[in-house]
Amino acid sequence: ILQILKNLLANAIKFTNAGEISLRVESAARDRVRFIVCDSGIGIPRDQQAVIFEAFRQADGGTSRRFGGTGLGLSISRELAQRMGGDISVDSEPGRGSCFTLELPLHGTVATPAPKAVSPPLVPVPMPAPAEPAVSPAAPHATPDTAPPSSGQEVEDDSASRQRPGRLILAVEDDSTFAQALVELAHELDFDCVVASTAEDALRLAPELSPSGILLDIGLPDASGLSVLERLKRDPATRHIPVHVVSALDRTHTALELGAVGFVLKPATRDRLAEAIHQLEDRQQREVRNLLIIEDDAQLRSNLKLLLAQDHLNIVAVGTVAGALEQLSATTFDCMITDLALPDGTGYDLLEHMATNESLSFPPVIVYTGRALTRDEEQRLRRYSKTIIIKGARSPERLLDEVTLFLHSVEASLPASQQRLLRQARQRDAMLDGRTILLAEDDVRNIFALTAVLEPLGVNLEVARNGREALEHLQQHDVDLVLMDIMMPEMDGLTAMRRIREQPQLASLPIIALTAKAMADDREECLAAGANDYIAKPIQIDKLVSLCRVWCPK
């Protein structure tokens, strides 16, 4: 009901330049209630009042061009009202304004059968409160449909007793045979090892155990490992713990962008896995970390050093491309900040040299400009992002957030002023604010539920009711991410994803598949069709929001 009324009031505000808007509630016959939204806006001709409840239709094309919007709102609102046993009607005249009446049964009795559902709902109904992103109840541990695959043996790890104080590896792995091999390898390298077979177990155990490092699989039964990585790095209690991804899914670049220290592709040799554990140990034990700042403005260089200074951090600041290359050839840096405008070249020249020099290992790069990059600048940076981790920051708090991520700083040990800035950075969801996400979904309950969650985070959510509409929308509009339901009429999600991937301009568009189950075959089918990731229904909202952060372009 809240979402329907929000939509009716939003329309009233949109189409009313002056005058008044009102909402009143009154009783109706036969234990029913009316919600009446009236405005003094432009009004609707009588011959067009039926049309406005059709999908993608407004009173006329000029209205659509003038006021914007897809025209889906009233169509979805009426459909949802009818599912609750009610309806929406309109009384309007051009120049006088409009009154929309939502009438519903008091006790929620459904008067007409709901249309046949073609897929289970994304989230429980009633809809979640818009102010909270993590709104659905916590998912239970593995059910028969989501139970981790078993190789017929229990993993003998160190959960019951620990023998090596301060030396613990948390292995997040659902294959018990591979997990047992990781335990034995950890023992050989003088580490205790505890195994988590699900994403939920990993997120519970990481803050509880505070391990030396985490070995993380991506193909987990209850959520994507990338979502686990993103949530670990957003939590002040766990973001400093080094994570090394070990997975059959090649998501190297995305994992490194999220803060992983390395990536091993399965099947992996014993030596590669041992190297991963050594890398975790090195990162955890390193007392001093190195940061390189490249900024030609001496005052700003000084201010950045003051902003980022912390114990056990060595900051080197230079003002030229030549100075940066000299430092990079002599020192191993954990992170690097650069401006794009430099006196002896540009940031692009520096990135070009880094990308083509195979003899050196380069750190993640944060482009700090204090302004929004143009589309051309973003395209130029994207050319180098295949070989270098490049992220952007436009404010001091976002810069600090990215730097402390790559330095694996323990947040509780940072100066109080930096902790305050980091809290400010997380209050605004910078990764999602202003993003355009296309939701391809035919179930009206899911559309409203996701709208209530994503729009308060700053997301512009656009809707397609099937795969064909999604393809048509992508031909005409730029989006940052697609949420693709699999079971839809006219064209299903698998077919739509294959068609999207056939188009060169959409080949790199991130797509998250919304699957009916978390079975391995379903996941593999989605990934083979072109999905970057997947999430199983019924969906926990915090997991979905986390995946959106993972895959929105950086």
matplotlib code that plots the C-alpha trace (Angstrom):
import matplotlib.pyplot as plt

x = [0.0, 2.8, 4.5, 1.2, 0.5, 4.1, 3.7, 0.4, 1.8, 4.9, 2.8, 0.7, 3.9, 5.3, 2.3, 1.4, 3.3, 1.1, -1.8, -2.2, -1.9, -3.9, -4.2, -7.3, -8.5, -12.2, -14.3, -16.2, -19.0, -18.6, -15.5, -13.4, -11.2, -10.4, -7.2, -7.8, -4.9, -6.0, -4.0, -4.6, -2.3, -2.6, -5.4, -6.2, -8.7, -11.6, -10.7, -7.2, -8.0, -8.1, -4.9, -2.8, -3.0, -1.3, 2.4, 4.7, 1.7, 1.2, -1.6, 0.2, 3.7, 4.3, 3.6, 6.1, 8.8, 8.1, 7.9, 10.0, 9.5, 8.7, 5.0, 5.1, 4.0, 0.2, 0.2, 2.1, 0.1, -3.2, -1.9, -0.7, -4.0, -6.0, -3.8, -4.9, -8.6, -8.9, -8.5, -7.5, -9.8, -9.3, -11.5, -9.9, -10.4, -7.7, -6.8, -8.7, -6.5, -6.9, -8.1, -6.9, -8.7, -7.2, -9.9, -9.0, -10.6, -10.0, -8.8, -6.7, -9.0, -8.1, -11.3, -9.8, -7.3, -3.8, -2.3, -0.3, 3.2, 6.0, 8.7, 8.9, 9.0, 12.3, 11.6, 8.9, 5.7, 4.9, 7.5, 10.6, 10.9, 12.6, 15.1, 16.9, 18.9, 19.2, 15.5, 14.6, 15.0, 18.2, 18.2, 18.3, 21.4, 21.5, 18.2, 17.9, 18.0, 21.0, 23.0, 26.6, 27.8, 29.3, 32.0, 30.9, 33.2, 33.3, 36.1, 38.4, 39.5, 40.6, 37.2, 37.2, 40.8, 43.5, 47.2, 48.9, 48.0, 47.8, 48.2, 44.8, 43.5, 39.7, 39.0, 35.6, 35.0, 31.9, 33.8, 34.7, 37.6, 39.2, 38.6, 40.3, 43.3, 43.5, 43.4, 46.3, 48.3, 47.7, 49.0, 52.1, 52.8, 52.2, 48.7, 45.5, 42.6, 38.8, 36.5, 33.3, 31.2, 28.7, 28.7, 26.7, 29.2, 32.1, 30.5, 29.8, 33.2, 35.5, 34.7, 34.5, 37.9, 39.8, 42.0, 45.4, 43.9, 41.0, 41.0, 37.7, 35.9, 33.4, 30.9, 29.3, 25.9, 24.1, 25.7, 28.4, 31.9, 32.3, 29.4, 31.2, 34.3, 32.5, 30.7, 34.0, 35.6, 32.7, 32.8, 35.2, 35.8, 37.0, 38.1, 41.8, 41.9, 43.7, 41.6, 43.0, 40.4, 40.7, 38.0, 37.1, 35.3, 37.8, 36.8, 40.4, 40.0, 36.7, 38.1, 41.3, 39.1, 37.2, 40.4, 41.6, 45.4, 45.4, 43.5, 44.2, 42.3, 41.2, 42.4, 45.4, 48.7, 50.0, 52.7, 50.2, 48.0, 51.0, 52.1, 48.6, 48.9, 52.4, 50.9, 48.3, 51.0, 53.2, 50.3, 49.2, 52.7, 54.0, 54.6, 55.2, 53.1, 54.0, 51.8, 52.8, 51.1, 51.5, 50.3, 51.9, 50.3, 52.7, 50.0, 47.6, 50.4, 51.0, 47.3, 46.9, 49.8, 48.1, 44.8, 46.2, 48.9, 48.8, 51.1, 53.2, 52.6, 55.4, 54.0, 56.1, 54.8, 56.1, 54.9, 55.8, 55.4, 59.2, 59.4, 56.6, 58.3, 61.6, 59.8, 57.9, 61.1, 62.8, 60.0, 57.1, 54.0, 50.7, 48.7, 49.1, 47.1, 47.5, 46.0, 45.4, 47.1, 50.8, 53.5, 55.6, 52.8, 49.4, 48.1, 47.3, 51.0, 51.9, 49.2, 50.4, 53.9, 52.7, 50.4, 53.2, 56.0, 55.8, 59.0, 57.4, 54.4, 52.2, 49.9, 46.2, 45.7, 43.2, 42.5, 41.8, 40.4, 37.9, 35.4, 33.4, 35.3, 33.9, 32.8, 35.9, 38.2, 36.4, 36.8, 40.6, 41.0, 39.1, 41.7, 44.2, 41.9, 42.5, 46.1, 45.9, 43.4, 42.0, 39.4, 38.1, 37.6, 36.1, 36.0, 38.5, 36.4, 36.1, 39.8, 40.6, 38.1, 39.8, 43.4, 42.7, 41.1, 44.2, 46.5, 44.5, 44.5, 42.9, 40.2, 40.1, 43.8, 43.4, 43.3, 39.8, 39.5, 40.1, 37.6, 35.0, 35.6, 35.3, 31.9, 30.8, 31.9, 29.7, 26.7, 26.4, 26.4, 28.8, 29.0, 25.2, 24.3, 23.3, 23.6, 21.0, 20.0, 17.6, 15.4, 14.0, 11.2, 7.6, 6.4, 5.0, 5.7, 9.4, 9.4, 7.9, 10.1, 13.3, 12.2, 11.7, 15.2, 17.3, 15.8, 16.7, 20.3, 20.3, 19.6, 17.6, 15.7, 14.2, 11.9, 11.3, 8.6, 10.3, 13.5, 12.2, 11.5, 14.9, 16.6, 14.6, 15.4, 19.2, 19.1, 17.9, 19.3, 22.6, 22.5, 25.2, 23.9, 21.1, 19.2, 17.8, 15.0, 15.2, 11.6, 9.7, 7.0, 7.7, 11.5, 13.1, 16.2, 18.7, 17.7, 17.8, 21.3, 22.6, 21.1, 22.8, 26.2, 25.8, 26.0, 29.6, 28.5, 26.9, 29.5, 30.9, 27.6, 27.4, 24.4, 23.2, 20.9, 18.0, 17.6, 14.9, 17.3, 20.9, 21.6, 24.9, 23.3, 21.2, 24.2, 26.3, 23.5, 23.2, 27.0, 27.2, 24.4, 26.4, 25.6, 28.5, 27.0, 23.8, 21.7, 19.0, 15.4, 14.0, 16.6, 18.1, 18.2, 21.6, 23.1, 21.6, 22.7, 26.2, 26.3, 25.1, 28.1, 30.4, 29.4, 28.6, 31.5, 34.1]
y = [0.0, 2.3, 1.9, 2.5, 5.7, 6.8, 6.4, 8.2, 11.1, 11.2, 11.5, 14.3, 16.2, 15.7, 17.0, 19.9, 23.1, 25.2, 24.7, 21.8, 18.0, 16.1, 12.6, 11.5, 8.2, 7.3, 4.2, 2.6, 0.0, -3.7, -3.3, -1.5, 1.6, 4.3, 6.3, 9.3, 11.4, 14.7, 17.4, 20.6, 19.7, 19.4, 16.9, 14.1, 14.1, 11.5, 9.7, 9.0, 8.0, 4.3, 4.4, 5.7, 2.3, 0.5, -0.1, 2.6, 4.9, 8.4, 10.8, 11.9, 11.8, 15.5, 14.8, 12.0, 14.1, 17.0, 15.2, 12.1, 8.6, 5.2, 5.2, 1.9, 3.3, 3.3, 0.0, -1.7, 0.1, -1.1, -4.7, -4.7, -3.3, -5.9, -8.6, -7.3, -7.5, -3.8, -1.4, 2.1, 4.6, 8.1, 11.2, 14.1, 17.0, 18.9, 22.1, 21.1, 18.3, 14.7, 12.5, 8.9, 6.5, 3.3, 1.1, -2.0, -4.6, -3.8, -7.3, -7.9, -10.5, -11.1, -10.6, -11.8, -14.6, -13.4, -13.9, -17.2, -16.6, -17.8, -17.5, -17.3, -13.9, -12.2, -11.1, -11.6, -9.6, -7.2, -5.0, -3.9, -0.5, 1.9, 3.3, 0.1, -1.7, -5.0, -5.6, -9.2, -11.7, -13.6, -16.6, -20.0, -22.1, -24.5, -26.1, -29.2, -27.0, -25.0, -27.5, -27.6, -30.4, -33.3, -35.6, -38.1, -36.9, -34.4, -31.9, -32.4, -28.8, -26.9, -25.6, -27.6, -26.9, -24.5, -25.4, -22.3, -19.0, -16.1, -18.3, -19.1, -19.5, -19.3, -21.4, -20.6, -23.6, -25.8, -28.7, -30.9, -32.7, -29.5, -28.0, -30.9, -30.4, -26.7, -27.8, -30.2, -27.6, -25.0, -27.5, -28.1, -24.3, -24.1, -22.6, -23.7, -23.9, -23.5, -24.2, -22.3, -24.1, -21.2, -17.5, -17.0, -19.1, -17.1, -13.8, -15.1, -16.7, -13.9, -11.3, -14.0, -15.7, -12.7, -15.0, -14.2, -14.5, -15.9, -18.3, -17.6, -19.5, -17.7, -20.5, -20.9, -22.5, -19.7, -16.5, -15.4, -15.3, -11.8, -10.6, -12.1, -10.2, -7.0, -7.3, -8.2, -5.1, -2.9, -4.1, -2.1, -5.3, -7.4, -5.1, -5.3, -9.1, -10.1, -12.2, -14.4, -15.8, -19.4, -20.2, -22.0, -18.8, -16.3, -13.0, -11.9, -8.2, -7.7, -9.5, -7.3, -4.1, -5.2, -5.5, -9.1, -9.6, -12.2, -14.7, -18.4, -20.1, -23.8, -26.4, -25.1, -26.8, -27.2, -24.7, -22.0, -22.6, -22.5, -19.2, -17.8, -18.7, -17.1, -14.0, -13.8, -14.2, -11.6, -9.0, -9.7, -9.5, -6.5, -3.8, -0.9, -0.2, 2.1, 4.7, 6.8, 10.1, 11.8, 15.4, 18.5, 21.0, 21.2, 22.4, 19.6, 17.1, 18.3, 18.2, 14.6, 13.5, 15.0, 13.4, 9.9, 9.8, 6.9, 4.7, 2.2, 4.0, 5.4, 8.0, 9.1, 12.2, 13.3, 15.9, 14.5, 11.4, 11.0, 11.1, 8.5, 6.1, 6.4, 5.6, 2.7, 1.1, 1.3, 0.5, -1.9, 0.2, -1.1, 1.7, 4.7, 8.0, 10.1, 13.2, 13.2, 16.6, 16.6, 19.0, 16.5, 14.5, 13.2, 10.5, 8.5, 8.6, 7.2, 4.4, 3.6, 3.1, 0.9, -1.2, -2.0, -2.6, -6.4, -6.4, -4.5, -5.2, -2.2, -1.3, -0.4, 3.1, 5.6, 8.6, 11.5, 14.5, 16.2, 16.3, 13.9, 12.5, 13.0, 10.1, 10.4, 10.4, 7.3, 5.5, 6.4, 5.0, 1.9, 1.0, 0.4, -1.3, -4.7, -4.7, -2.2, -1.9, 1.7, 3.3, 6.8, 9.1, 12.6, 13.5, 13.2, 10.6, 8.4, 8.7, 7.6, 4.7, 3.4, 3.9, 2.1, -0.8, -1.4, -0.9, -3.4, -0.8, -1.9, 0.7, 0.7, 1.7, 4.7, 8.2, 9.3, 11.9, 9.2, 6.9, 9.7, 10.3, 6.6, 6.5, 9.5, 7.7, 4.7, 6.8, 7.7, 4.6, 6.1, 3.0, 3.0, 6.7, 8.0, 4.6, 3.4, -0.3, -2.1, -4.7, -7.3, -8.8, -9.6, -10.1, -6.8, -7.7, -8.0, -4.7, -2.8, -4.5, -3.7, -0.2, 0.4, -0.9, 0.5, 4.0, 5.2, 4.3, 6.7, 4.1, 5.1, 1.8, 1.2, -1.8, -4.2, -6.8, -9.5, -10.2, -8.6, -5.3, -5.5, -5.8, -2.9, -0.7, -1.4, -0.4, 3.1, 3.8, 3.5, 1.5, 0.6, -2.9, -5.4, -7.5, -10.3, -12.6, -16.0, -17.1, -14.4, -14.5, -13.7, -14.0, -15.6, -14.3, -16.9, -16.0, -12.3, -12.6, -14.5, -11.8, -9.1, -10.8, -11.0, -7.2, -5.9, -2.6, -4.7, -7.4, -5.9, -4.8, -6.3, -8.7, -10.4, -13.3, -13.8, -17.6, -19.8, -22.1, -22.3, -25.6, -25.9, -26.6, -23.4, -21.3, -22.7, -22.2, -18.6, -17.9, -19.8, -17.5, -14.4, -13.5, -12.1, -13.4, -14.9, -14.8, -17.3, -16.7, -15.9, -13.2, -11.5, -7.8, -7.2, -9.9, -8.4, -4.8, -6.1, -7.8, -4.6, -2.8, -5.5, -5.2, -1.5, 0.0, 1.5]
z = [0.0, 0.9, -2.5, -4.4, -2.4, -2.9, -6.7, -6.8, -4.7, -6.9, -10.0, -8.4, -7.6, -11.0, -12.9, -10.5, -11.0, -8.6, -6.3, -3.9, -3.4, -0.8, 0.5, 2.5, 3.8, 4.2, 4.8, 2.0, 1.8, 2.6, 5.0, 2.5, 2.7, 0.1, -0.2, -2.4, -3.9, -5.5, -7.2, -9.1, -11.9, -15.7, -15.6, -18.1, -20.9, -20.4, -23.6, -22.3, -18.8, -19.5, -21.5, -18.6, -16.8, -19.7, -19.4, -20.9, -21.6, -20.3, -21.3, -24.5, -26.0, -25.2, -21.5, -21.6, -23.2, -20.8, -17.5, -18.2, -16.8, -18.3, -17.6, -15.8, -12.4, -12.8, -14.6, -11.8, -9.1, -10.5, -10.9, -7.3, -6.1, -8.0, -6.4, -3.0, -4.0, -4.8, -7.8, -8.7, -10.5, -11.7, -12.0, -13.9, -16.3, -18.2, -16.3, -13.2, -11.9, -11.0, -8.2, -8.1, -5.7, -4.3, -2.8, -0.9, 1.4, 5.1, 5.9, 2.8, 1.3, -2.3, -4.4, -7.6, -8.2, -8.7, -12.2, -12.4, -11.1, -13.4, -10.7, -6.9, -5.4, -4.8, -1.3, 1.2, 1.0, 2.7, 1.2, 3.2, 4.7, 2.3, 4.8, 5.5, 2.8, 4.6, 5.1, 4.5, 7.4, 7.6, 5.4, 7.2, 6.8, 3.9, 2.9, 0.7, -2.4, -1.2, 0.7, -0.2, -2.4, -0.4, -1.4, 1.2, 4.1, 6.9, 6.9, 9.9, 10.6, 13.7, 14.8, 18.1, 19.1, 18.0, 18.3, 16.8, 18.5, 16.1, 13.0, 11.5, 8.0, 7.4, 4.2, 2.7, 0.5, -0.1, -1.7, 1.2, -0.6, -1.6, 1.8, 3.5, 1.2, 2.2, 5.9, 5.4, 3.4, 6.1, 8.7, 6.7, 6.7, 10.5, 10.4, 12.0, 9.5, 10.0, 7.1, 6.3, 3.7, 3.1, 2.7, 5.9, 7.9, 6.5, 7.4, 10.9, 11.5, 10.1, 12.8, 15.5, 14.7, 13.3, 11.2, 9.7, 6.3, 4.3, 1.3, -0.5, -3.1, -5.4, -6.2, -2.8, -2.4, -0.7, -2.2, -4.5, -2.9, -4.4, -2.3, 0.8, -0.2, -0.6, 2.8, 4.5, 3.1, 4.2, 7.8, 9.9, 12.0, 9.0, 6.2, 7.2, 7.0, 3.8, 1.4, -1.4, -3.8, -5.0, -7.5, -10.7, -11.8, -13.3, -11.6, -11.0, -11.8, -9.9, -6.8, -6.9, -7.2, -4.1, -2.1, -2.5, -2.3, -5.1, -7.2, -7.9, -10.6, -10.0, -10.6, -8.7, -7.9, -4.3, -5.0, -6.1, -3.0, -0.8, -2.4, -1.7, 2.0, 2.1, 0.4, 3.2, 5.8, 4.3, 4.1, 7.6, 9.1, 7.2, 9.7, 7.3, 4.2, 1.4, -0.4, -3.4, -4.1, -7.5, -7.4, -8.9, -6.5, -3.5, -1.1, -2.1, -1.8, 1.7, 2.6, 1.2, 3.4, 6.4, 5.5, 5.0, 7.6, 10.1, 12.1, 10.1, 6.8, 4.7, 2.3, -0.7, -2.6, -6.0, -8.5, -11.9, -14.1, -14.1, -10.3, -10.1, -12.5, -10.6, -7.3, -8.9, -10.2, -6.8, -4.3, -3.9, -3.1, -1.7, -3.2, -5.5, -5.8, -9.0, -10.5, -14.3, -15.0, -14.4, -15.6, -17.7, -19.0, -18.0, -15.7, -18.9, -19.9, -16.5, -16.8, -20.3, -19.1, -16.2, -18.4, -21.0, -18.5, -17.7, -15.5, -12.6, -10.4, -10.0, -7.1, -7.3, -8.6, -7.2, -9.6, -7.4, -9.3, -7.0, -9.9, -12.0, -15.0, -18.4, -20.5, -22.7, -19.6, -18.3, -21.7, -21.7, -18.1, -19.0, -21.6, -18.8, -16.4, -17.8, -16.4, -13.6, -10.8, -11.3, -9.0, -8.6, -5.7, -5.7, -2.0, 0.9, 2.7, -0.4, -1.0, 2.6, 2.3, -0.9, 0.5, 3.8, 1.8, -0.2, 2.7, 4.8, 7.7, 11.0, 11.3, 15.1, 15.2, 12.8, 14.2, 15.4, 12.6, 10.0, 11.6, 11.6, 7.8, 7.1, 8.8, 6.7, 3.6, 4.4, 5.2, 1.5, -0.8, -3.2, -5.3, -6.0, -5.8, -9.2, -10.9, -13.4, -13.0, -15.3, -13.6, -16.0, -13.9, -14.5, -10.9, -9.6, -6.0, -6.7, -8.7, -5.8, -3.2, -5.1, -5.8, -2.1, -1.3, -4.2, -4.8, -1.3, -2.0, -4.9, -7.7, -10.7, -11.2, -14.7, -15.4, -18.2, -17.8, -20.0, -21.9, -25.1, -23.3, -21.7, -25.1, -26.5, -23.5, -23.8, -27.5, -26.4, -23.0, -21.2, -17.9, -15.4, -14.4, -15.3, -12.8, -15.0, -13.8, -15.6, -15.7, -17.7, -20.5, -24.2, -23.8, -20.8, -19.0, -20.5, -24.0, -23.3, -21.8, -24.9, -27.2, -25.1, -25.3, -29.1, -29.3, -29.1, -27.4, -24.6, -24.2, -21.0, -19.4, -15.9, -15.5, -12.3, -12.9, -10.4, -10.3, -9.0, -7.0, -6.0, -7.7, -9.4, -12.8, -12.6, -11.7, -14.5, -17.1, -16.1, -16.3, -19.6, -21.0, -20.1, -16.5, -14.5, -11.3, -9.9, -6.7, -5.8, -4.8, -2.2, -2.2, 0.9, 0.1, 1.8, -0.4, -3.6, -2.7, -2.0, -5.4, -7.1, -5.4, -6.6, -10.3, -10.8, -12.8, -10.5]

ax = plt.figure().add_subplot(projection="3d")
ax.plot(x, y, z, "-o")
ax.set_aspect("equal")
plt.show()
